[in-house]
Amino acid sequence: MVVSRGRAAAAGDFPGEVDPEFVANSDRVWGELQAELATLSSNSTHVIVPESGHSIPLEAPKRVIDAVVKVRADYEAARL
């Protein structure tokens, strides 16, 4: 299970002066890597939390709980 933020990073999210183009490119690559990470298992799910930024457990705790519950349920079902 890969749980990813849905809200894009912005230059203002970082301390100091950061090039907005660098942030946009980094964010794009980060998204590609998150999707790739989900492909490393044939039994994986990629959940994107649109309302969340970097701190998913703080910004969308129910989504994290739901993901953990699903992983546990899938594990239990596979054991049968």
C-alpha positions as CSV (number, residue, x, y, z in Angstrom):
1,M,0.0,0.0,0.0
2,V,1.4,3.4,-1.0
3,V,-0.4,6.4,0.4
4,S,0.6,9.7,-1.3
5,R,-0.3,13.3,-0.8
6,G,-2.5,14.8,-3.5
7,R,-1.7,18.5,-2.9
8,A,1.3,19.6,-4.9
9,A,4.3,21.1,-3.3
10,A,4.9,24.8,-3.7
11,A,8.1,27.0,-3.4
12,G,6.6,28.6,-0.3
13,D,6.6,25.2,1.4
14,F,10.3,25.3,1.8
15,P,12.5,27.6,3.9
16,G,14.5,30.3,2.1
17,E,14.3,31.0,-1.6
18,V,13.5,28.0,-3.8
19,D,13.1,28.1,-7.6
20,P,9.4,27.3,-8.4
21,E,10.4,25.4,-11.6
22,F,12.7,23.2,-9.5
23,V,9.8,22.5,-7.1
24,A,7.4,21.7,-10.0
25,N,9.9,19.3,-11.6
26,S,10.7,17.7,-8.3
27,D,7.0,17.2,-7.5
28,R,6.4,15.7,-10.9
29,V,9.3,13.2,-10.5
30,W,8.1,12.4,-6.9
31,G,4.7,11.5,-8.2
32,E,6.2,9.2,-10.9
33,L,8.3,7.5,-8.2
34,Q,5.3,7.0,-5.9
35,A,3.4,5.4,-8.8
36,E,6.5,3.2,-9.5
37,L,6.8,2.2,-5.9
38,A,3.3,0.8,-6.0
39,T,4.2,-1.4,-8.9
40,L,6.9,-3.2,-7.0
41,S,4.3,-5.6,-5.6
42,S,1.8,-7.4,-7.7
43,N,-0.6,-7.0,-4.7
44,S,-0.2,-3.3,-4.1
45,T,-2.6,-0.3,-4.1
46,H,-1.7,3.3,-4.7
47,V,-4.0,5.7,-2.7
48,I,-3.7,9.4,-3.4
49,V,-5.1,11.6,-0.7
50,P,-6.2,14.8,-2.6
51,E,-6.8,16.9,0.5
52,S,-3.4,16.2,2.0
53,G,0.1,17.7,1.7
54,H,3.2,16.2,3.2
55,S,1.8,15.3,6.6
56,I,-0.9,12.8,5.7
57,P,-1.3,11.3,9.2
58,L,-1.9,14.8,10.6
59,E,-4.0,16.2,7.7
60,A,-6.0,13.1,6.8
61,P,-5.7,10.6,9.7
62,K,-8.9,8.7,8.7
63,R,-7.3,7.9,5.3
64,V,-4.2,6.5,7.0
65,I,-6.4,4.4,9.3
66,D,-8.4,3.1,6.4
67,A,-5.3,2.1,4.5
68,V,-3.9,0.2,7.5
69,V,-7.2,-1.5,8.1
70,K,-7.3,-2.6,4.4
71,V,-3.8,-4.0,4.5
72,R,-4.7,-6.0,7.6
73,A,-7.9,-7.3,6.1
74,D,-6.1,-8.2,2.9
75,Y,-3.5,-10.1,4.9
76,E,-6.1,-11.9,6.9
77,A,-8.0,-12.9,3.7
78,A,-4.8,-14.2,2.1
79,R,-4.2,-16.5,5.1
80,L,-7.4,-18.3,4.6
